[in-house]
Amino acid sequence: MKIAAIIRAHHKPEFLKTLVDRLSASEMWSIYIHVNRSSNIEDFYRIIDKSLFLDSQIMVRWSGFSMIEATLLLLKKAYENPDNTHFYLMSGQDFPLKSDRNIRNYIDGRPCGDFIQVLTMPQWHKPLDRLNRWHFRDLPLISPHSLVRAQFRQFSPHRNLDNLLHGMVPYAGSAWWLLSRPTVGKMLSFIETNPWYPQAFAFSAFADEMFFQTLFANLDLKTEDAAPTSAHWLPGKANPEIITHDVYLQMQEGWHFMARKFDEVYPWMLSLNLH
């Protein structure tokens, strides 16, 4: 088993180094990193020499389609290596919860080998207006929290989802997943031969929580129906909490492979034996 860690990063290079050092100490991982164009990539080069950085840098904006563009660049590059059997989308603030042996055995012990959350839309936290309304998250002059953007969304006409998705049913889920090589091959082949599909999500919001999930479900692929990365959410909060040592220990009691998100490198992380 060879898992390609495809990592989207934009800050905290010191923490990313800790993650890369942990993964690169094992032959089970290969590492591919996209650094946001808004970041100084030299800050990452100086501390990380065990990864493949993408030559192309995209200006990734929060909740924009640019997140999908960066992910596809990583996925296509990693897929070029036939030794990669699985593909794990991570952020630069992830850290393992389990040992490599535990991760390998858990994946091998499951019939599907694909770990991605797939929920029919709408859900209370995944509304249809993310897709059937016009969004301009990647425009630099329109802040994700701007009043102009909110008013435009409110008064803009609805888009016909059946026409937009060519009859596909929309699905959503966690942005983080681990997929097998056959599944990634089917996805990339579909995207290549159906250029309308990426275009359908170009003006959506939180496309990274719909794009792969919708494609996965409509290709009739089977999933373990759970994202492989755990986060610490509090009721009413829009973002996950920073993980502390006590929370990390609680997360280790579950099955998830990774945890996010971390804000700094803690001394206890460096002494963990997760190989």
Backbone as JSON, one array per atom type, in Angstrom:
{
  "sequence": "MKIAAIIRAHHKPEFLKTLVDRLSASEMWSIYIHVNRSSNIEDFYRIIDKSLFLDSQIMVRWSGFSMIEATLLLLKKAYENPDNTHFYLMSGQDFPLKSDRNIRNYIDGRPCGDFIQVLTMPQWHKPLDRLNRWHFRDLPLISPHSLVRAQFRQFSPHRNLDNLLHGMVPYAGSAWWLLSRPTVGKMLSFIETNPWYPQAFAFSAFADEMFFQTLFANLDLKTEDAAPTSAHWLPGKANPEIITHDVYLQMQEGWHFMARKFDEVYPWMLSLNLH",
  "N": [[0.84, -1.19, 0.0], [0.55, 2.16, -0.88], [0.16, 5.37, 0.03], [-0.78, 8.38, -1.27], [-0.28, 11.41, 0.06], [-1.99, 14.19, -0.44], [-1.69, 17.49, -0.15], [-3.09, 20.54, 0.73], [-1.82, 23.63, 1.38], [-1.34, 26.73, 3.1], [-0.33, 28.32, 5.1], [1.6, 28.39, 8.19], [4.18, 26.93, 7.96], [5.99, 25.66, 9.69], [4.48, 23.87, 11.17], [3.56, 22.25, 9.12], [5.94, 21.08, 8.37], [6.34, 19.35, 10.51], [4.26, 17.51, 10.11], [5.03, 16.5, 7.58], [7.54, 15.41, 8.19], [6.74, 13.35, 9.87], [5.19, 11.7, 8.11], [6.99, 11.14, 6.02], [8.83, 9.53, 7.18], [8.08, 6.99, 6.8], [7.64, 4.31, 4.48], [5.15, 4.04, 3.5], [3.94, 6.31, 2.65], [3.64, 8.86, 0.14], [4.3, 12.23, -0.76], [2.64, 15.15, -1.69], [2.41, 18.56, -2.35], [0.52, 21.5, -2.47], [1.0, 24.89, -2.43], [-0.59, 27.81, -1.54], [-0.9, 30.51, -3.83], [-0.85, 33.02, -2.71], [0.84, 32.78, -0.6], [4.24, 32.8, 0.6], [6.22, 30.77, -1.02], [8.84, 30.13, -0.62], [9.23, 30.11, 2.09], [8.32, 27.63, 2.73], [9.91, 25.91, 1.2], [12.35, 26.17, 2.49], [12.25, 24.67, 4.77], [11.27, 22.19, 4.23], [12.14, 19.3, 2.63], [11.36, 16.9, 1.71], [9.27, 16.41, 0.05], [7.09, 16.63, -2.81], [6.64, 19.54, -4.4], [4.11, 21.28, -6.12], [4.6, 22.71, -9.32], [2.85, 24.54, -10.4], [0.99, 27.14, -9.02], [-2.0, 28.0, -7.52], [-4.22, 30.69, -6.86], [-5.81, 30.25, -4.12], [-8.93, 30.61, -2.68], [-10.91, 30.9, 0.21], [-13.59, 28.69, 0.43], [-14.05, 28.82, -2.26], [-14.2, 27.82, -5.8], [-11.62, 27.54, -6.54], [-10.37, 25.94, -4.68], [-11.03, 23.39, -5.49], [-9.7, 23.35, -7.95], [-7.0, 23.42, -7.15], [-6.9, 21.02, -5.74], [-7.42, 19.14, -7.78], [-5.14, 19.49, -9.37], [-3.19, 18.44, -7.63], [-4.17, 15.81, -7.35], [-4.09, 14.76, -9.96], [-1.34, 14.87, -10.45], [-0.32, 13.14, -8.48], [-1.57, 10.8, -9.27], [-0.2, 10.12, -11.52], [1.92, 8.57, -10.72], [2.24, 5.2, -10.7], [2.64, 3.65, -8.47], [1.22, 4.64, -6.37], [-1.42, 3.72, -4.44], [-3.56, 4.68, -3.02], [-5.23, 7.79, -2.2], [-5.04, 10.59, -0.28], [-6.63, 13.34, 0.78], [-5.52, 16.15, 2.44], [-5.17, 18.85, 4.83], [-2.77, 21.42, 5.6], [-2.7, 21.46, 8.3], [-3.13, 19.08, 9.55], [-2.71, 16.02, 11.48], [-1.5, 12.73, 12.19], [-3.6, 10.3, 13.83], [-3.35, 7.63, 14.2], [-1.21, 4.74, 13.98], [0.89, 3.79, 11.18], [0.64, 1.07, 10.62], [-1.83, 0.48, 11.81], [-3.53, 2.09, 10.27], [-3.17, 0.95, 7.7], [-4.07, -1.7, 8.15], [-6.72, -1.19, 8.84], [-7.81, -0.08, 6.5], [-7.39, -2.22, 4.72], [-9.09, -4.04, 5.88], [-11.63, -3.3, 5.23], [-14.4, -3.5, 2.98], [-14.69, -1.67, 0.85], [-12.68, 0.38, 0.65], [-12.71, 3.04, 0.12], [-12.98, 6.14, 1.61], [-15.12, 8.45, 2.22], [-17.39, 10.97, 2.96], [-20.75, 10.94, 2.06], [-23.57, 12.62, 1.48], [-27.0, 13.06, 0.81], [-28.29, 15.97, -0.7], [-30.71, 18.51, 0.17], [-28.97, 19.17, 3.29], [-29.13, 20.27, 6.7], [-26.79, 21.65, 7.19], [-25.69, 21.71, 4.74], [-26.89, 23.29, 2.47], [-28.98, 23.6, -0.47], [-28.7, 26.03, -1.76], [-26.06, 26.58, -1.98], [-25.33, 25.63, -4.38], [-27.4, 26.05, -6.25], [-27.64, 28.76, -6.39], [-25.95, 31.74, -7.53], [-22.53, 32.2, -6.92], [-19.6, 34.02, -6.07], [-16.98, 33.41, -5.06], [-14.3, 33.4, -5.68], [-13.57, 35.84, -6.68], [-11.43, 38.52, -6.3], [-12.22, 41.07, -5.43], [-14.46, 40.79, -4.0], [-15.3, 40.11, -0.89], [-15.54, 37.08, 1.07], [-17.34, 37.55, 3.08], [-18.78, 39.76, 2.44], [-21.26, 42.35, 2.18], [-22.27, 42.95, -0.31], [-21.94, 40.59, -1.76], [-23.63, 38.89, -0.34], [-26.14, 40.1, -0.75], [-26.38, 39.88, -3.51], [-26.54, 37.11, -3.78], [-28.97, 36.68, -2.53], [-30.85, 37.9, -4.2], [-30.38, 36.99, -6.74], [-31.27, 34.92, -9.55], [-32.48, 31.55, -9.21], [-30.58, 28.69, -10.13], [-31.16, 26.06, -12.44], [-30.93, 22.95, -11.25], [-31.12, 20.42, -12.4], [-30.54, 20.86, -15.08], [-28.04, 22.03, -14.77], [-26.44, 20.0, -13.66], [-26.74, 18.01, -15.46], [-28.71, 16.08, -14.98], [-27.69, 14.7, -12.82], [-27.78, 13.81, -9.34], [-27.35, 15.99, -6.61], [-24.82, 15.76, -4.11], [-23.25, 15.96, -0.88], [-20.69, 16.53, 1.66], [-18.03, 15.93, 4.06], [-15.03, 17.78, 3.44], [-12.69, 16.35, 3.35], [-11.03, 13.38, 2.4], [-10.25, 9.9, 1.64], [-9.31, 8.03, -1.06], [-9.39, 5.17, -3.24], [-7.16, 3.91, -5.81], [-8.5, 2.83, -8.2], [-10.98, 4.18, -7.98], [-10.23, 6.91, -8.1], [-9.16, 6.91, -10.67], [-11.49, 6.48, -12.23], [-12.9, 8.81, -11.62], [-11.2, 10.91, -12.56], [-11.14, 10.27, -15.25], [-13.82, 10.66, -15.96], [-14.08, 13.42, -15.49], [-12.3, 14.43, -17.37], [-13.49, 13.74, -19.79], [-15.88, 14.99, -19.64], [-16.19, 18.02, -19.69], [-18.09, 19.85, -18.86], [-18.7, 19.27, -16.28], [-16.82, 20.23, -14.17], [-17.28, 22.93, -14.73], [-19.87, 23.28, -13.87], [-19.69, 23.63, -11.16], [-18.29, 25.91, -10.85], [-19.23, 28.41, -10.02], [-20.18, 28.05, -7.47], [-20.67, 27.7, -3.88], [-18.48, 26.55, -1.37], [-17.51, 24.37, -2.88], [-15.74, 22.28, -2.51], [-16.98, 20.63, -0.77], [-18.88, 19.36, -2.21], [-18.23, 18.69, -4.88], [-16.54, 16.33, -5.34], [-18.02, 14.51, -3.89], [-20.55, 14.45, -5.13], [-19.84, 13.48, -7.67], [-18.73, 11.0, -6.98], [-20.97, 9.6, -5.88], [-22.75, 9.56, -8.07], [-21.4, 8.06, -9.88], [-21.92, 5.63, -9.0], [-20.31, 4.47, -7.04], [-19.0, 2.77, -4.16], [-18.87, 3.46, -0.71], [-17.23, 3.69, 2.52], [-18.65, 5.47, 3.84], [-17.85, 7.55, 5.51], [-15.79, 10.23, 6.55], [-12.21, 10.22, 6.67], [-10.85, 11.86, 8.39], [-10.83, 13.43, 11.5], [-12.46, 16.03, 13.34], [-12.78, 18.61, 15.82], [-15.7, 19.77, 16.77], [-17.78, 22.37, 17.99], [-21.1, 23.05, 19.14], [-22.95, 25.29, 17.11], [-20.76, 26.62, 16.11], [-18.87, 27.8, 13.32], [-16.48, 26.87, 12.44], [-14.02, 24.28, 13.0], [-12.67, 23.5, 16.27], [-9.45, 24.34, 17.68], [-7.15, 21.74, 18.22], [-6.35, 20.29, 21.28], [-4.12, 18.63, 23.63], [-5.64, 16.9, 25.31], [-8.01, 16.62, 23.85], [-6.98, 15.42, 21.58], [-6.18, 12.91, 22.62], [-8.69, 11.86, 23.23], [-9.73, 11.65, 20.64], [-8.13, 9.65, 19.62], [-9.29, 7.35, 20.52], [-11.24, 6.68, 18.76], [-11.79, 5.57, 15.32], [-10.69, 7.11, 13.3], [-8.18, 8.27, 10.96], [-6.67, 10.63, 10.82], [-6.36, 13.88, 12.4], [-7.69, 17.18, 12.61], [-8.09, 20.68, 13.44], [-4.71, 21.71, 13.88], [-2.91, 24.22, 15.66], [-0.33, 24.77, 16.35], [2.98, 23.36, 16.84], [3.13, 20.94, 19.19], [5.09, 19.87, 22.0], [4.52, 17.22, 22.83], [3.69, 15.96, 20.55], [5.93, 15.33, 19.11], [7.03, 13.2, 20.35], [5.39, 11.07, 19.93], [4.81, 7.72, 19.0], [4.07, 6.69, 16.07], [4.62, 5.13, 13.92]],
  "CA": [[0.0, 0.0, 0.0], [1.25, 3.44, -0.96], [-0.85, 6.42, 0.12], [-0.34, 9.72, -1.66], [-0.82, 12.51, 0.86], [-2.09, 15.39, -1.26], [-1.84, 18.48, 0.92], [-3.28, 21.96, 0.42], [-1.25, 24.42, 2.47], [-1.26, 28.17, 2.84], [0.42, 28.99, 6.16], [2.16, 27.54, 9.22], [5.14, 25.96, 7.41], [6.64, 24.88, 10.74], [3.63, 22.72, 11.49], [3.57, 21.37, 7.95], [7.18, 20.31, 8.44], [6.12, 18.26, 11.48], [3.44, 16.51, 9.42], [5.83, 15.87, 6.51], [8.56, 14.57, 8.84], [6.07, 12.14, 10.36], [4.79, 10.83, 7.01], [8.13, 10.75, 5.19], [9.62, 8.52, 7.89], [7.5, 5.69, 6.46], [7.55, 4.03, 3.05], [3.74, 3.92, 3.12], [3.42, 7.6, 2.19], [4.31, 9.79, -0.77], [3.77, 13.52, -0.32], [2.48, 16.16, -2.73], [1.97, 19.77, -1.66], [0.2, 22.74, -3.19], [1.05, 26.06, -1.57], [-1.39, 28.89, -2.09], [-0.1, 31.53, -4.5], [-0.73, 34.18, -1.83], [1.86, 32.49, 0.4], [5.64, 32.8, 0.14], [6.57, 29.36, -1.09], [10.21, 29.95, -0.14], [9.13, 29.77, 3.51], [8.1, 26.19, 2.8], [11.1, 25.26, 0.64], [13.49, 26.22, 3.39], [12.14, 23.73, 5.88], [10.74, 20.89, 3.79], [12.88, 18.79, 1.47], [10.95, 15.51, 1.54], [7.97, 16.43, -0.61], [7.01, 17.15, -4.18], [5.83, 20.74, -4.5], [3.61, 21.52, -7.46], [5.15, 23.89, -9.99], [1.75, 25.48, -10.59], [0.34, 27.63, -7.8], [-3.29, 28.64, -7.74], [-4.7, 31.57, -5.8], [-6.93, 29.55, -3.5], [-9.73, 31.45, -1.79], [-11.75, 30.11, 1.1], [-14.91, 28.26, -0.04], [-14.18, 29.02, -3.7], [-13.89, 26.71, -6.69], [-10.16, 27.43, -6.61], [-9.97, 24.81, -3.84], [-11.14, 22.21, -6.36], [-8.64, 23.42, -8.95], [-5.75, 23.02, -6.5], [-7.0, 19.59, -5.42], [-7.28, 18.38, -9.02], [-3.72, 19.51, -9.73], [-2.52, 17.47, -6.76], [-4.66, 14.47, -7.62], [-3.56, 14.32, -11.26], [0.1, 14.65, -10.32], [-0.11, 11.93, -7.68], [-2.07, 9.65, -10.02], [0.82, 9.76, -12.52], [2.79, 7.53, -10.15], [1.44, 3.98, -10.58], [2.85, 3.02, -7.17], [0.25, 5.17, -5.41], [-2.64, 2.91, -4.43], [-4.63, 5.45, -2.39], [-5.02, 9.22, -2.29], [-5.61, 11.15, 0.94], [-6.65, 14.8, 0.77], [-5.26, 16.7, 3.77], [-4.77, 20.24, 4.96], [-1.46, 21.56, 6.22], [-2.84, 21.48, 9.76], [-3.51, 17.73, 9.98], [-1.68, 15.18, 12.1], [-2.06, 11.38, 12.36], [-4.1, 9.76, 15.08], [-3.07, 6.2, 14.25], [0.05, 4.28, 13.39], [0.76, 3.34, 9.79], [0.13, -0.31, 10.62], [-3.26, 0.53, 12.1], [-4.22, 2.65, 9.09], [-3.12, -0.05, 6.64], [-4.94, -2.82, 8.5], [-8.12, -0.76, 8.81], [-8.21, 0.03, 5.1], [-7.44, -3.57, 4.15], [-10.18, -4.78, 6.48], [-12.91, -2.78, 4.79], [-14.67, -3.99, 1.62], [-14.68, -0.65, -0.21], [-11.39, 1.04, 0.52], [-12.92, 4.46, -0.12], [-13.49, 6.8, 2.81], [-15.63, 9.76, 1.84], [-18.75, 11.16, 3.44], [-21.65, 11.24, 0.96], [-24.9, 12.93, 2.01], [-27.91, 13.67, -0.15], [-28.61, 17.37, -0.42], [-30.05, 19.36, 1.15], [-28.84, 18.91, 4.72], [-29.23, 21.56, 7.4], [-25.5, 22.33, 7.1], [-25.29, 21.64, 3.33], [-28.11, 23.7, 1.75], [-28.91, 23.6, -1.94], [-28.35, 27.32, -2.34], [-24.64, 26.59, -2.27], [-25.16, 25.22, -5.76], [-28.4, 26.58, -7.18], [-27.5, 30.21, -6.45], [-24.67, 32.18, -8.06], [-21.55, 32.63, -5.92], [-18.37, 34.53, -6.69], [-16.02, 33.33, -3.97], [-12.92, 33.55, -6.15], [-13.31, 37.19, -7.14], [-10.67, 39.18, -5.24], [-12.82, 42.3, -4.95], [-15.67, 40.48, -3.24], [-14.96, 39.34, 0.3], [-16.51, 36.01, 1.38], [-18.32, 38.01, 4.06], [-19.23, 41.09, 2.05], [-22.7, 42.59, 2.05], [-22.59, 42.9, -1.74], [-22.06, 39.19, -2.14], [-24.83, 38.33, 0.3], [-27.32, 40.64, -1.42], [-26.47, 39.3, -4.84], [-27.02, 35.75, -3.63], [-30.37, 36.71, -2.13], [-31.74, 38.35, -5.27], [-30.05, 36.36, -8.02], [-32.2, 33.83, -9.88], [-32.04, 30.18, -8.96], [-30.13, 27.9, -11.28], [-31.84, 24.78, -12.57], [-29.94, 21.93, -10.92], [-31.19, 19.31, -13.34], [-29.78, 21.27, -16.26], [-26.66, 22.31, -14.37], [-25.72, 18.75, -13.39], [-27.1, 17.03, -16.5], [-29.51, 15.02, -14.39], [-27.07, 14.13, -11.63], [-28.31, 14.21, -8.04], [-26.27, 16.6, -5.84], [-24.45, 15.21, -2.82], [-22.28, 16.78, -0.15], [-20.04, 15.83, 2.75], [-16.78, 16.5, 4.53], [-14.1, 18.11, 2.37], [-11.49, 15.53, 3.46], [-11.35, 12.01, 2.02], [-9.22, 8.97, 1.19], [-9.91, 7.27, -2.15], [-8.54, 4.16, -3.86], [-6.71, 4.22, -7.17], [-9.55, 2.63, -9.21], [-11.97, 5.24, -7.87], [-9.65, 8.15, -8.62], [-9.08, 6.75, -12.12], [-12.83, 6.69, -12.81], [-13.25, 10.22, -11.46], [-10.41, 11.73, -13.46], [-11.58, 9.97, -16.61], [-15.1, 11.34, -16.17], [-13.84, 14.87, -15.55], [-11.61, 14.73, -18.62], [-14.39, 13.56, -20.93], [-17.09, 15.77, -19.39], [-15.73, 19.33, -19.2], [-19.19, 20.6, -18.26], [-18.85, 18.97, -14.85], [-16.18, 21.27, -13.35], [-17.91, 24.23, -14.96], [-21.12, 23.34, -13.11], [-19.39, 24.02, -9.78], [-17.38, 27.06, -10.87], [-19.81, 29.55, -9.31], [-20.86, 27.55, -6.28], [-20.0, 27.96, -2.61], [-18.02, 25.32, -0.72], [-17.49, 23.32, -3.89], [-14.95, 21.15, -2.03], [-17.86, 19.76, -0.01], [-19.91, 18.83, -3.11], [-17.71, 18.29, -6.18], [-16.13, 14.92, -5.36], [-19.1, 13.7, -3.32], [-21.57, 14.27, -6.17], [-19.29, 12.61, -8.7], [-18.6, 9.67, -6.4], [-22.28, 8.96, -5.75], [-23.38, 9.37, -9.37], [-20.67, 6.99, -10.57], [-22.35, 4.4, -8.32], [-19.2, 3.91, -6.28], [-19.38, 2.39, -2.8], [-18.02, 4.1, 0.28], [-17.41, 3.37, 3.94], [-19.59, 6.5, 4.24], [-17.32, 8.36, 6.6], [-14.54, 10.89, 6.24], [-11.14, 9.62, 7.47], [-10.23, 12.87, 9.24], [-11.71, 13.86, 12.58], [-12.32, 17.42, 13.79], [-13.47, 18.9, 17.09], [-16.7, 20.8, 16.51], [-18.66, 22.78, 19.07], [-22.4, 23.47, 18.6], [-23.1, 26.68, 16.74], [-19.52, 27.18, 15.58], [-18.72, 27.62, 11.88], [-15.18, 26.25, 12.17], [-13.61, 23.35, 14.06], [-11.81, 24.03, 17.32], [-8.05, 23.92, 17.71], [-7.03, 20.5, 18.98], [-5.45, 20.26, 22.42], [-3.64, 17.29, 23.95], [-6.73, 16.08, 25.84], [-8.92, 16.31, 22.74], [-6.27, 14.47, 20.74], [-6.27, 11.59, 23.25], [-10.06, 11.39, 23.04], [-9.89, 11.27, 19.24], [-7.42, 8.39, 19.38], [-10.15, 6.23, 20.89], [-12.04, 6.35, 17.59], [-11.1, 4.86, 14.22], [-10.19, 8.02, 12.27], [-6.75, 8.21, 10.69], [-6.06, 11.94, 11.01], [-7.12, 14.9, 13.12], [-7.45, 18.57, 12.27], [-6.89, 21.3, 12.95], [-3.72, 22.09, 14.88], [-2.45, 25.59, 15.5], [1.09, 24.85, 16.61], [3.64, 22.09, 17.11], [3.23, 20.7, 20.62], [6.19, 18.93, 22.3], [4.06, 15.84, 22.95], [3.52, 15.39, 19.21], [7.22, 14.88, 18.61], [7.4, 11.95, 21.02], [4.43, 10.02, 19.61], [5.31, 6.63, 18.16], [2.95, 6.37, 15.19], [5.12, 4.47, 12.72]],
  "C": [[0.87, 1.24, 0.0], [0.2, 4.54, -1.01], [-0.22, 7.75, -0.27], [-1.05, 10.73, -0.77], [-0.82, 13.76, -0.01], [-2.56, 16.52, -0.34], [-2.01, 19.87, 0.34], [-2.81, 22.78, 1.61], [-1.24, 25.89, 2.09], [-0.53, 28.94, 3.94], [0.97, 27.93, 7.12], [3.12, 26.49, 8.66], [5.83, 25.12, 8.47], [5.8, 23.67, 11.11], [3.62, 21.73, 10.32], [4.83, 20.52, 7.94], [7.02, 19.13, 9.39], [5.3, 17.14, 10.86], [4.26, 15.76, 8.38], [6.9, 14.97, 7.11], [7.95, 13.26, 9.32], [5.75, 11.19, 9.2], [6.0, 10.31, 6.24], [9.04, 9.74, 5.88], [9.16, 7.1, 7.56], [7.44, 5.53, 4.95], [6.1, 3.96, 2.57], [3.22, 5.19, 2.46], [4.29, 8.2, 1.09], [3.59, 11.13, -0.6], [3.79, 14.52, -1.46], [1.84, 17.39, -2.09], [1.67, 20.88, -2.66], [0.2, 23.87, -2.17], [0.3, 27.2, -2.27], [-0.5, 29.99, -2.69], [0.08, 32.78, -3.63], [0.35, 33.99, -0.77], [3.25, 32.59, -0.23], [6.14, 31.37, 0.15], [7.99, 29.1, -0.6], [10.23, 29.64, 1.36], [8.96, 28.27, 3.71], [9.32, 25.43, 2.27], [12.21, 25.14, 1.66], [13.44, 25.15, 4.47], [11.68, 22.34, 5.46], [11.49, 20.44, 2.54], [12.49, 17.35, 1.16], [9.63, 15.39, 0.79], [8.11, 16.91, -2.04], [6.08, 18.36, -4.17], [5.37, 20.91, -5.95], [4.24, 22.78, -8.04], [4.08, 24.97, -10.15], [1.15, 25.85, -9.24], [-0.92, 28.37, -8.18], [-3.59, 29.56, -6.57], [-5.97, 30.95, -5.21], [-7.63, 30.48, -2.52], [-10.72, 30.57, -1.03], [-13.14, 29.93, 0.5], [-15.11, 28.46, -1.53], [-13.87, 27.78, -4.51], [-12.39, 26.51, -6.85], [-9.64, 26.31, -5.72], [-10.03, 23.51, -4.63], [-10.01, 22.2, -7.38], [-7.31, 22.97, -8.36], [-5.76, 21.52, -6.19], [-6.82, 18.73, -6.66], [-5.83, 18.37, -9.52], [-2.94, 18.47, -8.93], [-2.89, 16.04, -7.14], [-4.09, 13.93, -8.93], [-2.07, 14.03, -11.18], [0.38, 13.37, -9.56], [-0.52, 10.68, -8.45], [-1.07, 9.22, -11.1], [1.75, 8.67, -12.03], [1.98, 6.26, -9.93], [1.62, 3.26, -9.24], [1.84, 3.49, -6.13], [-1.06, 4.4, -5.52], [-3.83, 3.64, -3.83], [-4.23, 6.93, -2.38], [-5.79, 9.88, -1.14], [-5.5, 12.67, 0.89], [-6.54, 15.31, 2.2], [-5.07, 18.2, 3.68], [-3.39, 20.27, 5.61], [-1.51, 21.62, 7.72], [-3.37, 20.15, 10.29], [-2.36, 17.06, 10.72], [-2.3, 13.82, 12.37], [-2.54, 11.09, 13.77], [-3.64, 8.33, 15.3], [-1.7, 5.91, 13.66], [-0.19, 3.86, 11.95], [0.19, 1.92, 9.73], [-1.36, -0.33, 10.87], [-4.05, 1.05, 10.91], [-4.28, 1.61, 7.98], [-4.1, -1.2, 6.93], [-6.42, -2.43, 8.43], [-8.62, -0.65, 7.38], [-8.36, -1.35, 4.47], [-8.63, -4.37, 4.68], [-11.56, -4.31, 6.08], [-13.16, -3.17, 3.34], [-14.49, -2.96, 0.52], [-13.3, -0.03, -0.42], [-11.48, 2.51, 0.21], [-13.58, 5.08, 1.11], [-13.85, 8.23, 2.45], [-17.06, 9.86, 2.33], [-19.62, 11.61, 2.27], [-23.06, 11.39, 1.52], [-25.76, 13.51, 0.9], [-28.19, 15.11, 0.27], [-30.11, 17.6, -0.64], [-29.94, 18.72, 2.52], [-28.88, 20.27, 5.41], [-27.94, 22.35, 7.29], [-24.93, 22.28, 5.67], [-26.49, 22.03, 2.46], [-27.89, 23.72, 0.24], [-28.5, 24.95, -2.52], [-26.84, 27.5, -2.5], [-24.38, 26.31, -3.75], [-26.15, 25.87, -6.7], [-28.5, 28.1, -7.17], [-26.11, 30.55, -6.98], [-23.78, 32.67, -6.92], [-20.27, 33.03, -6.64], [-17.25, 34.56, -5.64], [-14.58, 33.59, -4.41], [-12.6, 34.93, -6.7], [-12.61, 37.97, -6.03], [-11.33, 40.42, -4.66], [-14.07, 42.06, -4.11], [-15.29, 39.57, -2.07], [-15.98, 38.24, 0.53], [-17.61, 36.47, 2.34], [-18.92, 39.36, 3.69], [-20.74, 41.17, 1.91], [-23.13, 42.5, 0.59], [-22.82, 41.47, -2.18], [-23.33, 38.56, -1.57], [-26.1, 38.82, -0.39], [-27.49, 40.06, -2.81], [-27.01, 37.88, -4.76], [-28.52, 35.74, -3.33], [-31.29, 37.01, -3.31], [-31.43, 37.72, -6.63], [-31.01, 35.21, -8.3], [-31.6, 32.47, -9.53], [-31.56, 29.53, -10.26], [-30.84, 26.56, -11.28], [-30.82, 23.66, -12.37], [-29.95, 20.77, -11.9], [-30.41, 19.63, -14.61], [-28.3, 21.44, -15.93], [-25.84, 21.04, -14.24], [-26.06, 17.65, -14.39], [-27.82, 15.82, -15.9], [-28.9, 14.36, -13.17], [-27.77, 14.64, -10.37], [-27.17, 14.81, -7.23], [-26.07, 15.93, -4.48], [-23.4, 16.12, -2.17], [-21.66, 15.95, 0.97], [-18.78, 16.55, 3.18], [-15.82, 16.72, 3.36], [-12.91, 17.15, 2.31], [-11.83, 14.07, 3.23], [-10.08, 11.22, 1.71], [-9.86, 8.05, 0.16], [-8.88, 6.3, -2.75], [-8.18, 4.55, -5.29], [-7.79, 3.96, -8.23], [-10.61, 3.73, -9.17], [-11.46, 6.55, -8.44], [-9.53, 8.08, -10.14], [-10.41, 7.01, -12.8], [-13.22, 8.16, -12.73], [-12.5, 11.1, -12.46], [-10.8, 11.5, -14.92], [-12.89, 10.68, -16.92], [-14.9, 12.83, -16.34], [-13.21, 15.25, -16.89], [-12.57, 14.68, -19.81], [-15.69, 14.35, -20.78], [-16.71, 17.14, -18.83], [-16.83, 20.19, -18.6], [-19.24, 20.4, -16.75], [-18.11, 19.97, -13.96], [-16.84, 22.63, -13.51], [-19.2, 24.39, -14.14], [-20.89, 23.83, -11.68], [-18.58, 25.31, -9.7], [-17.91, 28.24, -10.08], [-20.67, 29.07, -8.14], [-20.1, 27.98, -5.04], [-19.67, 26.63, -1.94], [-18.05, 24.14, -1.69], [-16.72, 22.1, -3.4], [-15.77, 20.2, -1.16], [-18.98, 19.17, -0.87], [-19.32, 18.15, -4.35], [-17.38, 16.79, -6.23], [-17.24, 14.01, -4.83], [-20.18, 13.42, -4.37], [-21.08, 13.32, -7.25], [-19.2, 11.17, -8.2], [-19.94, 8.94, -6.39], [-22.89, 8.65, -7.11], [-22.61, 8.41, -10.26], [-20.98, 5.63, -9.95], [-21.21, 3.7, -7.61], [-19.66, 3.67, -4.84], [-18.37, 2.95, -1.81], [-18.24, 3.52, 1.66], [-18.29, 4.42, 4.61], [-19.12, 7.27, 5.48], [-16.01, 8.99, 6.16], [-13.45, 10.35, 7.16], [-10.49, 10.57, 8.46], [-11.23, 13.39, 10.25], [-11.42, 15.32, 12.95], [-13.15, 17.61, 15.06], [-14.41, 20.08, 16.88], [-17.48, 21.1, 17.79], [-19.97, 23.29, 18.48], [-22.42, 24.97, 18.29], [-21.86, 27.32, 16.15], [-19.39, 26.85, 14.09], [-17.43, 26.91, 11.52], [-14.81, 25.31, 13.3], [-12.68, 24.02, 15.05], [-10.36, 23.57, 17.14], [-7.91, 22.73, 18.64], [-5.97, 20.63, 20.06], [-5.03, 18.81, 22.69], [-4.78, 16.38, 24.42], [-7.71, 15.69, 24.74], [-8.28, 15.27, 21.82], [-6.37, 13.05, 21.31], [-7.68, 11.02, 23.12], [-10.29, 10.92, 21.61], [-9.21, 9.94, 18.94], [-8.26, 7.18, 19.72], [-11.06, 5.81, 19.74], [-11.21, 5.69, 16.51], [-10.4, 5.8, 13.25], [-8.67, 8.02, 12.17], [-6.02, 9.49, 11.05], [-6.97, 12.82, 11.86], [-6.73, 16.27, 12.58], [-8.45, 19.43, 13.05], [-6.02, 21.72, 14.12], [-3.21, 23.5, 14.59], [-0.95, 25.74, 15.69], [1.65, 23.44, 16.82], [3.78, 21.96, 18.62], [4.35, 19.7, 20.9], [5.74, 17.48, 22.35], [3.88, 15.17, 21.59], [4.82, 14.76, 18.72], [7.65, 13.55, 19.23], [6.44, 10.81, 20.72], [5.05, 8.96, 18.7], [4.15, 6.13, 17.29], [3.4, 5.65, 13.92], [4.78, 2.98, 12.72]]
}
